[in-house]
Each structure stands twice: as structure tokens, then as C-alpha cells.
Amino acid sequence: MNGTGTPKPKLLIVEDDLGLQRQLRWAYEDYEVIVASDRASALDALRAEEPAVVTLDLGLPPDPDGVTEGFATLEAILALKPDTKVIVASGHGARESALKAIGDGAWDFYAKPIDIDALGLIVARAFHVHALEAENRRLAERQDGETALGGMITASPEMLKVTRTIERVAGADVSVMLLGASGTGKELLARGLHDSSRRAKGAFVAINCAAIPDTLLESELFGHEKGAFTGAIKTTEGKIEQASGGTLFLDEIGDVPLPLQVKLLRFLQERVIERIGGRKAIAVDTRIVCATHQDIDAMVAEGRFREDLYYRLAEIVVRIPSLAERSGDAGLLARHFLKKYAKSMNSAVTGLSPDARSAIDAWGWPGNVRELENRMKRAVIMAEGKLVTAADLDLAEGADDVPLNLRAARETADRKAIRHALTRAEGNISNTAKLLGVSRPTLYDLLKSYDLHA
């Protein structure tokens, strides 16, 4: 403790020179100093103490005259606790070692012989930055995330690059093709493109070409005259006409049959349509944005999609990354959906447990944002405590990371056992305590500690 009663920040010094160990230990009286002399003891200390900052001598046994063991230790530390600020020291090829260390994730580097005052400033700055980053993460937990084009929630460079591209082409009256897997937000981006264009005051009309039978799709797109076919009791505008002055979004364009592709190509070339059963050409000013999850280039090569239509539709092609390719967005979106559904369902759920966050980061999200939203909605309904767990998300098997330490592993096991016992005891505290073999006061303490409720 320091003079204010606050625990001192923990600093791990990894150094095999006993004299230097003592010198460094006494130099840092403002920190709780933990000392290790090799990789194994450093990782043991990391698990037990969870220090925010580590100073690491690269010349560790069994390679004290080289840097191999030191770099292996750096890699192991960052794999186990990635937010650790590791300050690396070496007297062996300082420049080369510095470049490699920073490239491998070290926070800073200094060359031996050690200047205690200079190193002290580096250490102090590392603690300061670590504290700021921790505060940023806490703030992020309480925020919906960042919104981009069309209200899309993202902070990933991969998706922000896409939204910037769409914003640039929005003002140019060209056809745009969005390529991406199902559930990546193609319609949201198309609507954002429309809203950012000069056509924003016009209609945005969306149609899923795969959801409409081939026999009806032509009528849906081009409309029909009264009496054109059985059941055509009145003249009806098609989607292309309805979107005149605005934007028509053709989702799953790859499912448009070849005969209809010819008629669509004529519209794009001449900017006129003819309704089914009609003989009059109708001029229509509609911008086309289309999308597909299929390999459209392969379809063109195989003759299943007209090459001339492809070039008319794909004046600008934008490829949308999957959720797994959007760094950090899974956690951001999970918090957004949690808040959204907790509010709409009047749920007591307030956040994500550590194992849920790990599972979300580890999962591949084959169904992309749509899968994530569905899982979060179900988890908010199923959660028994205030925190959604990996089990609530049905991702428990995906969260296979080795826990940082026994405390983290024990918390995960305790949560699972308590939830199971509460379910069996139908929420009765006395019976739950009996099933768990603990006293009622102990159970109450555990429920409070893990933010669970009966």
C-alpha cells in the first residue's frame, strides 16, 4: 500500500543478474516489485500477480549470452496477457534487438548498461498508458460503439475503409455492386449509400431477387398492365418505377434468371422499361445498387450471368469483409445488441462475462452480424444473472483459451456450478446452498461477488 491506502501498481522485473535485481528492486519504491530470473518463473509471476508492466532482460538462461530465450519469454508473456506493457533490455546487438522486440509487441526498449533514472521514466509512462487503456476499455463497455455510414456500428479499419469508399462513390451516379457473405450488412450499406447521395429525397426500394419465384420476378421489377395475365386486375408499377428519382437495391442479383437479365440490361442501357403486357416505353431515372454473396466472376465465366450485364451493374465493386475479418467489431456489436435487447425486453442483464468476451473474440461467426445478433438476443433471454456468459451464447465450447490463472478458472467453474444448482433448486437459496455444500451466507457472498441473482 502507498500513503493513501491504495495498492501499489505491480511491476515484474525479469532479470537473472542478482546484483541488478537488488538495484532495480530498491529503485522502484513506488511500485510493488516482483522479481523473476527466467522464463518459467516470469510466467508463474505473471499468472499469480498480473502485473501491468514488465521489464525484461533478453539475456536469460539458458541463453544468457544471446537473446533467443528473452524473445521466447516476450512472446509467452504477450500471449498470456496481451495488455501487459513489456519494456525490453539488451546489450546484444541493441539496434537489431530493439527492432525485433518492438515488432514482436514490446512496448519499449532500452540498451544496457541501465540508466536507472531513464528507465524509471519509461516505466512510469508505461503504467500511465496501461491505466489509460484500461479506462478506455471500461468506457467502451458502456458505449454503443461507433456508428458509420447508414448507422452501421463499427470501429474496425477494414469496415471503415468500406464505408469511406461508399461515401466517395455515393455522389457519383454510377451502379454499385456489393459483394459479401450473407449477414454482413449489404442492405444497410446500400441504404447508407442512398442516404449519402443526391437521390436521398427519393425512394429507397429493396427487393430480394432470391426470395421471389422466377415467374413473378419480372412483374415485381417491371410492373404489368391491366389484363396482362390472369389475375392482373389493375395496372401496377414495378419496383424500378417505384424507385424513380431514388435507388433500387437488388439483393442476390445472382439469382436473376438469364431471360430476365436481358430485359434488365436493356433498362440499364436505354433507361426505359416496358411493363408486362404494355407497348409503351416508359423513361425511368433509377439508380441501381446490387449485391450478392455468390462468386459472380465464376458465374460469368460459366455463362450463368451475362458478362455485359455484369459490367453495367459493377461500375463500382465494393467487397465487404466478414465479421471475422473486422478486427474488434464482434465485441463492439455484442455490447450494442445486448443493450438493445436488454432494454426492449426489460431484462436485468447489464454486460458480458469474461468468458463470454473471450468466446465472442474466438468464434468465427460463419453467419456474420446476423448470427451475432440472434445469439445475443437469445442470450439476453436465457441469462440467469446480470452478465451474459459463453454458455448463454451457446459458445462455451468455443472458449478454449487457457485461463490466465487459477482464480480466473475457479470463477468460471463457480459460475457454472452456481447457475446449475440454482436451476435444480428452482431459485431456492437454502436448497441451492445444500446442493453446493456451502452455507447460505457463503452462497450469498458468491452471488454478490459474481453478480448473479437467484
Backbone torsions as a table, in degrees:
resi	resn	phi	psi	omega
1	MET	NA	146.4	172.5
2	ASN	-93.6	-170.6	-174.2
3	GLY	-64.4	-21.4	-178.6
4	THR	-90.8	-1.3	-178.3
5	GLY	87.3	1.2	179.1
6	THR	-85.7	136.8	178.4
7	PRO	-57.9	140.7	178.3
8	LYS	-71.5	145.2	173.8
9	PRO	-61.3	145.4	-176.5
10	LYS	-94.8	128.4	178.9
11	LEU	-119.4	123.6	176.8
12	LEU	-99.9	124.8	177.6
13	ILE	-108.1	117.6	179.3
14	VAL	-105.5	103.0	-171.9
15	GLU	-153.8	130.0	-177.7
16	ASP	-93.0	-9.3	178.1
17	ASP	-83.2	112.7	-174.5
18	LEU	-63.0	-37.8	179.1
19	GLY	-64.5	-43.0	179.3
20	LEU	-69.3	-34.3	174.3
21	GLN	-55.0	-50.8	-177.9
22	ARG	-63.5	-41.7	-179.5
23	GLN	-61.5	-44.3	-179.2
24	LEU	-70.6	-38.0	-179.7
25	ARG	-59.5	-44.0	-177.3
26	TRP	-79.3	-17.0	-179.7
27	ALA	-76.7	-18.5	-173.3
28	TYR	-117.9	66.2	-177.3
29	GLU	-74.3	-14.7	178.6
30	ASP	-82.5	-5.1	-178.1
31	TYR	-121.3	157.9	168.8
32	GLU	-85.7	108.9	-172.5
33	VAL	-93.9	128.1	173.8
34	ILE	-115.0	137.7	-175.1
35	VAL	-118.1	138.3	174.2
36	ALA	-137.2	150.9	-175.3
37	SER	-115.1	-4.1	178.0
38	ASP	-154.3	178.7	-175.1
39	ARG	-62.7	-46.2	-176.7
40	ALA	-60.7	-47.2	-178.7
41	SER	-70.0	-29.7	177.0
42	ALA	-66.1	-43.4	-180.0
43	LEU	-70.1	-34.9	175.1
44	ASP	-61.3	-44.5	-179.9
45	ALA	-66.9	-36.5	178.7
46	LEU	-62.8	-42.9	178.8
47	ARG	-67.2	-41.5	-173.8
48	ALA	-77.2	-38.4	-170.9
49	GLU	-108.5	-21.5	-179.2
50	GLU	51.7	54.5	-179.6
51	PRO	-66.3	149.8	178.3
52	ALA	-79.9	-32.1	-175.0
53	VAL	-129.1	142.3	178.4
54	VAL	-131.1	131.9	167.4
55	THR	-101.5	129.7	-170.7
56	LEU	-128.3	117.9	172.3
57	ASP	-81.4	124.8	-178.1
58	LEU	-70.5	-21.8	-178.4
59	GLY	-87.3	75.1	-177.8
60	LEU	-105.8	152.4	174.3
61	PRO	-67.0	145.7	9.9
62	PRO	-89.0	17.7	179.9
63	ASP	-127.0	58.0	-173.7
64	PRO	-65.7	-21.2	-179.6
65	ASP	-96.2	2.1	179.4
66	GLY	-126.8	-161.1	-177.7
67	VAL	-128.6	0.7	-174.7
68	THR	-59.6	-49.3	-177.7
69	GLU	-66.8	-35.9	178.6
70	GLY	-63.0	-43.9	179.2
71	PHE	-67.9	-34.0	175.9
72	ALA	-64.2	-37.9	178.4
73	THR	-67.6	-41.2	177.1
74	LEU	-58.4	-47.0	180.0
75	GLU	-61.0	-42.9	-178.3
76	ALA	-66.4	-39.8	179.9
77	ILE	-62.7	-47.9	-176.6
78	LEU	-71.4	-28.5	175.8
79	ALA	-69.6	-36.6	-177.0
80	LEU	-79.3	-39.6	-177.0
81	LYS	-143.6	84.5	-170.1
82	PRO	-62.0	-22.6	-177.7
83	ASP	-82.7	-1.7	-179.9
84	THR	-65.3	135.5	174.7
85	LYS	-91.4	108.5	-177.1
86	VAL	-102.4	122.0	178.2
87	ILE	-106.1	116.9	-170.4
88	VAL	-99.8	141.5	177.3
89	ALA	-125.2	142.9	176.3
90	SER	-160.0	146.5	172.8
91	GLY	-109.2	1.5	-175.8
92	HIS	-101.0	109.9	178.2
93	GLY	50.5	62.0	-168.3
94	ALA	-53.9	-45.5	-176.2
95	ARG	-64.0	-48.5	-179.9
96	GLU	-62.7	-42.1	180.0
97	SER	-65.1	-39.4	-180.0
98	ALA	-62.6	-46.3	-179.3
99	LEU	-61.6	-44.0	-179.0
100	LYS	-68.2	-41.3	-177.7
101	ALA	-62.4	-46.5	179.3
102	ILE	-65.2	-38.9	177.4
103	GLY	-64.3	-30.3	-179.7
104	ASP	-86.4	-0.5	174.8
105	GLY	112.0	2.0	176.8
106	ALA	-64.4	149.9	-178.0
107	TRP	-81.0	-36.7	179.5
108	ASP	-157.0	172.3	-175.3
109	PHE	-143.4	143.9	171.1
110	TYR	-143.1	147.5	-176.6
111	ALA	-95.0	144.1	174.6
112	LYS	-76.6	154.1	2.9
113	PRO	-72.2	152.3	-172.4
114	ILE	-76.8	134.1	169.0
115	ASP	-101.4	106.5	-172.9
116	ILE	-57.4	-41.7	-178.3
117	ASP	-65.8	-45.1	-179.9
118	ALA	-64.3	-42.8	178.6
119	LEU	-64.5	-36.7	178.8
120	GLY	-59.9	-38.7	177.6
121	LEU	-66.7	-39.7	178.6
122	ILE	-63.5	-44.2	-180.0
123	VAL	-62.5	-45.8	-179.4
124	ALA	-60.8	-41.5	179.4
125	ARG	-66.5	-37.0	178.7
126	ALA	-62.8	-43.8	177.7
127	PHE	-62.4	-40.5	-178.9
128	HIS	-62.9	-46.7	-179.1
129	VAL	-66.2	-40.3	178.5
130	HIS	-59.5	-43.1	179.8
131	ALA	-65.5	-40.1	178.3
132	LEU	-64.0	-42.9	179.7
133	GLU	-64.7	-39.6	177.7
134	ALA	-62.7	-41.0	178.2
135	GLU	-65.7	-39.2	177.1
136	ASN	-61.4	-40.7	178.8
137	ARG	-65.0	-39.4	178.6
138	ARG	-65.1	-39.3	178.3
139	LEU	-66.5	-39.1	-179.9
140	ALA	-62.3	-33.7	178.6
141	GLU	-62.4	-27.6	-175.1
142	ARG	-96.9	-2.1	-177.1
143	GLN	-109.2	156.9	180.0
144	ASP	-72.8	-21.0	-175.6
145	GLY	111.4	-177.1	-177.1
146	GLU	-98.1	138.0	179.1
147	THR	-104.5	142.3	178.8
148	ALA	-122.1	-149.4	-177.4
149	LEU	-52.2	131.8	175.8
150	GLY	68.3	17.2	-178.0
151	GLY	79.7	9.0	179.2
152	MET	-65.5	132.4	-179.4
153	ILE	-92.4	115.9	-178.7
154	THR	-161.1	151.3	170.0
155	ALA	-134.5	5.0	-175.8
156	SER	-81.2	139.1	177.7
157	PRO	-58.6	-33.1	-177.4
158	GLU	-63.7	-46.1	-178.9
159	MET	-79.3	-33.5	177.2
160	LEU	-63.1	-33.2	175.6
161	LYS	-63.9	-40.7	178.0
162	VAL	-63.1	-47.1	-177.4
163	THR	-64.9	-36.0	177.6
164	ARG	-65.8	-38.6	177.5
165	THR	-62.1	-45.4	-179.1
166	ILE	-65.6	-38.9	177.7
167	GLU	-62.2	-35.7	-179.9
168	ARG	-69.2	-39.0	-176.1
169	VAL	-87.6	-10.2	-176.5
170	ALA	-58.9	-39.3	-177.3
171	GLY	-75.2	-19.4	178.3
172	ALA	-88.9	128.3	-173.5
173	ASP	-81.5	66.9	-179.2
174	VAL	-118.2	158.7	176.1
175	SER	-76.5	141.1	-176.5
176	VAL	-125.6	134.5	175.8
177	MET	-113.4	124.4	178.7
178	LEU	-101.6	122.6	-179.6
179	LEU	-113.0	124.9	179.6
180	GLY	-178.6	160.6	-179.0
181	ALA	-66.2	162.9	177.5
182	SER	-62.3	136.2	177.1
183	GLY	88.3	11.6	-178.6
184	THR	-93.7	-3.1	176.0
185	GLY	97.1	32.3	-176.8
186	LYS	-65.2	-43.0	-179.7
187	GLU	-67.6	-36.9	177.8
188	LEU	-61.3	-41.7	178.6
189	LEU	-68.8	-38.2	178.6
190	ALA	-63.5	-41.3	178.2
191	ARG	-66.5	-38.8	176.6
192	GLY	-63.2	-38.7	176.7
193	LEU	-61.7	-45.9	178.7
194	HIS	-59.7	-46.8	-177.0
195	ASP	-65.6	-24.2	-179.3
196	SER	-92.3	-2.3	-175.9
197	SER	-97.6	173.8	176.8
198	ARG	-70.1	-10.6	179.9
199	ARG	-92.6	11.0	-172.6
200	ALA	-57.8	-29.9	-180.0
201	LYS	-79.4	-12.9	176.4
202	GLY	-83.5	-178.6	-176.4
203	ALA	-80.6	144.6	168.5
204	PHE	-107.7	115.1	-176.3
205	VAL	-117.5	127.8	-178.6
206	ALA	-116.7	141.1	176.5
207	ILE	-142.2	134.4	177.3
208	ASN	-95.6	106.6	-175.2
209	CYS	-64.3	-25.7	-178.9
210	ALA	-78.8	-18.1	-174.8
211	ALA	-90.7	-4.6	-175.9
212	ILE	-116.7	129.7	179.1
213	PRO	-56.9	147.6	-177.6
214	ASP	-54.1	-37.0	-176.7
215	THR	-68.1	-22.3	-178.5
216	LEU	-102.8	-17.1	-172.7
217	LEU	-63.8	-38.8	-180.0
218	GLU	-60.9	-44.2	179.1
219	SER	-64.7	-38.8	179.5
220	GLU	-62.9	-38.1	-177.2
221	LEU	-81.9	-45.5	-170.3
222	PHE	-104.9	-11.1	-178.6
223	GLY	78.9	179.3	-179.9
224	HIS	-151.3	156.0	176.3
225	GLU	-88.4	155.8	176.5
226	LYS	-57.8	130.5	179.3
227	GLY	81.3	6.2	-178.1
228	ALA	-64.4	-29.5	177.9
229	PHE	-157.2	169.3	-179.5
230	THR	-58.5	125.4	-179.2
231	GLY	97.7	-9.0	178.9
232	ALA	-83.8	81.8	-172.8
233	ILE	-85.8	-9.1	176.5
234	LYS	-152.8	160.0	176.1
235	THR	-71.4	132.8	-176.3
236	THR	-130.4	130.8	175.2
237	GLU	-72.5	145.0	173.8
238	GLY	-88.3	175.0	-177.6
239	LYS	-61.9	-33.0	-178.9
240	ILE	-64.6	-42.9	177.5
241	GLU	-67.5	-41.3	-178.1
242	GLN	-60.4	-29.0	-177.8
243	ALA	-92.7	7.8	-178.5
244	SER	-58.2	131.1	-174.7
245	GLY	85.2	-5.9	-178.9
246	GLY	-131.2	-140.0	-173.0
247	THR	-130.3	134.8	173.3
248	LEU	-107.5	123.3	178.4
249	PHE	-102.0	115.2	178.5
250	LEU	-100.7	96.7	178.7
251	ASP	-81.5	145.7	-177.3
252	GLU	54.2	53.8	180.0
253	ILE	-61.3	-24.3	180.0
254	GLY	-65.6	-14.0	-179.1
255	ASP	-93.5	2.5	176.7
256	VAL	-72.6	125.4	-178.0
257	PRO	-66.3	154.6	-175.2
258	LEU	-56.5	-44.6	179.7
259	PRO	-58.8	-37.0	-179.7
260	LEU	-76.6	-25.1	176.5
261	GLN	-61.0	-35.0	179.9
262	VAL	-63.9	-44.1	-178.7
263	LYS	-68.6	-36.8	178.1
264	LEU	-66.6	-38.2	178.0
265	LEU	-62.7	-41.1	179.4
266	ARG	-61.4	-41.5	178.3
267	PHE	-60.8	-44.1	-177.8
268	LEU	-66.5	-30.0	179.9
269	GLN	-81.4	-43.4	-172.5
270	GLU	-101.1	-18.5	-176.4
271	ARG	59.3	34.7	172.3
272	VAL	-133.7	154.6	176.9
273	ILE	-130.2	162.8	168.2
274	GLU	-128.0	127.1	176.6
275	ARG	-68.3	156.6	175.8
276	ILE	-62.2	129.5	-178.5
277	GLY	83.6	-0.4	-179.8
278	GLY	-103.6	160.8	179.9
279	ARG	-123.2	0.6	-176.9
280	LYS	-101.9	130.6	175.8
281	ALA	-77.5	130.1	-177.4
282	ILE	-114.7	120.5	178.7
283	ALA	-73.9	132.5	-177.6
284	VAL	-135.3	130.9	178.7
285	ASP	-106.2	85.4	-177.0
286	THR	-126.6	131.4	174.6
287	ARG	-87.0	137.9	-179.5
288	ILE	-105.8	127.0	167.8
289	VAL	-121.0	128.6	-178.5
290	CYS	-127.2	166.8	-178.5
291	ALA	-151.9	154.7	173.6
292	THR	-158.7	152.5	173.9
293	HIS	-97.9	-4.9	-177.3
294	GLN	-82.8	164.4	176.1
295	ASP	-81.5	91.4	-173.0
296	ILE	-67.0	-32.0	177.7
297	ASP	-63.9	-40.1	178.4
298	ALA	-67.1	-37.3	178.7
299	MET	-64.1	-38.9	176.8
300	VAL	-64.6	-45.1	-179.3
301	ALA	-62.4	-33.0	-178.4
302	GLU	-88.0	-2.8	178.7
303	GLY	81.5	12.7	-179.5
304	ARG	-90.9	-7.6	176.6
305	PHE	-143.1	130.1	-174.7
306	ARG	-64.3	130.8	-178.7
307	GLU	-66.0	-39.2	-179.4
308	ASP	-66.4	-36.3	177.0
309	LEU	-68.3	-39.8	179.1
310	TYR	-56.4	-46.2	-177.5
311	TYR	-69.8	-27.8	175.1
312	ARG	-71.3	-37.5	-177.8
313	LEU	-81.5	-30.0	-171.1
314	ALA	-106.5	48.4	174.9
315	GLU	-62.9	-35.7	170.8
316	ILE	-128.5	126.9	177.9
317	VAL	-110.9	128.6	178.7
318	VAL	-122.3	122.1	179.4
319	ARG	-96.6	127.4	-174.6
320	ILE	-100.7	125.6	-179.3
321	PRO	-69.7	151.1	173.6
322	SER	-71.6	166.4	179.6
323	LEU	-61.4	-35.9	179.8
324	ALA	-64.6	-23.7	-179.6
325	GLU	-91.4	-4.1	-178.5
326	ARG	-98.6	93.4	-172.7
327	SER	-58.8	122.0	175.5
328	GLY	85.2	-12.2	-174.0
329	ASP	-74.3	-27.0	-179.4
330	ALA	-60.5	-46.6	179.0
331	GLY	-66.3	-39.2	179.6
332	LEU	-62.7	-47.2	179.9
333	LEU	-68.1	-36.0	179.3
334	ALA	-60.3	-43.9	178.8
335	ARG	-65.1	-37.7	178.3
336	HIS	-63.0	-49.1	-178.5
337	PHE	-66.6	-35.9	177.1
338	LEU	-59.6	-48.8	-179.6
339	LYS	-63.6	-41.1	-178.9
340	LYS	-61.3	-49.5	-174.9
341	TYR	-80.2	-29.9	174.9
342	ALA	-62.2	-38.9	179.6
343	LYS	-70.6	-46.3	-176.0
344	SER	-69.6	-25.4	-178.5
345	MET	-103.1	5.0	-177.5
346	ASN	53.5	42.3	-177.9
347	SER	-86.4	153.4	178.0
348	ALA	-84.6	-2.3	-178.7
349	VAL	-64.2	133.5	-177.1
350	THR	-121.4	-16.1	-176.2
351	GLY	-172.0	-169.4	-178.7
352	LEU	-110.1	137.7	175.8
353	SER	-75.4	162.0	178.6
354	PRO	-56.5	-39.2	-178.9
355	ASP	-70.5	-29.6	175.8
356	ALA	-67.9	-42.9	179.1
357	ARG	-62.5	-42.2	179.2
358	SER	-64.0	-41.6	-179.1
359	ALA	-65.8	-40.1	179.0
360	ILE	-63.1	-42.9	179.7
361	ASP	-67.6	-32.1	-175.4
362	ALA	-84.5	-23.8	-174.1
363	TRP	-72.6	147.1	-177.1
364	GLY	-83.7	-14.6	178.3
365	TRP	50.9	63.8	178.2
366	PRO	-61.9	-27.2	178.1
367	GLY	-93.5	6.4	175.8
368	ASN	58.5	-146.2	-172.7
369	VAL	-63.5	-34.1	179.3
370	ARG	-61.9	-41.3	177.7
371	GLU	-65.4	-44.0	-179.9
372	LEU	-60.8	-44.8	179.9
373	GLU	-62.4	-43.2	179.4
374	ASN	-63.2	-41.4	179.9
375	ARG	-66.6	-40.2	-179.8
376	MET	-67.1	-39.9	178.6
377	LYS	-61.8	-45.6	179.2
378	ARG	-65.5	-38.8	-178.3
379	ALA	-65.5	-39.7	178.2
380	VAL	-61.6	-36.5	178.4
381	ILE	-70.5	-41.1	-171.6
382	MET	-87.0	-18.4	-174.1
383	ALA	-60.7	134.2	-180.0
384	GLU	-94.8	-20.4	178.9
385	GLY	-114.8	-166.7	-179.9
386	LYS	-81.6	-14.7	-179.4
387	LEU	-113.6	131.0	173.6
388	VAL	-70.9	132.1	-179.7
389	THR	-106.3	170.7	176.3
390	ALA	-61.3	-35.1	178.2
391	ALA	-65.6	-39.7	177.3
392	ASP	-60.8	-33.7	179.5
393	LEU	-83.1	-4.5	-174.2
394	ASP	59.3	38.2	179.2
395	LEU	-123.3	16.8	-175.6
396	ALA	-58.8	-36.3	-178.8
397	GLU	-71.4	-23.4	-179.2
398	GLY	-80.4	-17.7	-177.7
399	ALA	-89.3	74.8	-172.7
400	ASP	-104.1	18.0	177.3
401	ASP	-66.4	143.1	175.0
402	VAL	-69.1	127.9	-178.6
403	PRO	-63.7	153.1	-178.1
404	LEU	-59.7	-43.7	-177.7
405	ASN	-154.8	179.6	-176.6
406	LEU	-63.9	-35.2	-179.3
407	ARG	-60.6	-43.4	179.2
408	ALA	-65.9	-41.6	178.7
409	ALA	-65.6	-40.7	-179.0
410	ARG	-65.7	-39.0	179.4
411	GLU	-62.2	-43.0	178.8
412	THR	-61.4	-44.7	180.0
413	ALA	-66.9	-40.5	179.1
414	ASP	-61.6	-45.6	-179.8
415	ARG	-58.3	-45.4	-178.7
416	LYS	-63.7	-44.9	-178.8
417	ALA	-65.6	-41.8	-179.1
418	ILE	-65.5	-45.1	179.5
419	ARG	-60.9	-42.3	-179.5
420	HIS	-64.1	-44.1	-180.0
421	ALA	-66.2	-41.0	177.7
422	LEU	-59.9	-39.6	179.1
423	THR	-64.8	-45.7	-179.6
424	ARG	-64.9	-34.8	-178.6
425	ALA	-90.0	6.5	179.4
426	GLU	53.3	38.6	175.8
427	GLY	83.2	-2.1	179.8
428	ASN	-74.9	120.8	-174.0
429	ILE	-65.6	-44.4	-178.3
430	SER	-60.6	-47.1	-179.0
431	ASN	-68.4	-35.1	177.1
432	THR	-63.3	-42.9	178.7
433	ALA	-61.6	-40.0	178.9
434	LYS	-64.3	-43.8	179.8
435	LEU	-61.7	-35.2	-178.6
436	LEU	-86.7	-11.4	179.8
437	GLY	72.4	32.5	178.5
438	VAL	-129.1	166.3	177.4
439	SER	-78.1	163.5	178.5
440	ARG	-62.7	-43.5	177.8
441	PRO	-59.5	-38.8	178.2
442	THR	-64.2	-42.0	179.1
443	LEU	-63.6	-42.7	177.6
444	TYR	-58.7	-42.0	178.8
445	ASP	-62.1	-41.8	179.5
446	LEU	-65.6	-43.0	178.9
447	LEU	-60.3	-41.7	179.4
448	LYS	-68.2	-42.8	-177.0
449	SER	-63.5	-40.1	-176.3
450	TYR	-95.9	5.8	177.3
451	ASP	58.9	42.2	177.1
452	LEU	-106.7	160.6	174.0
453	HIS	-140.2	153.0	-176.9
454	ALA	-73.7	NA	NA
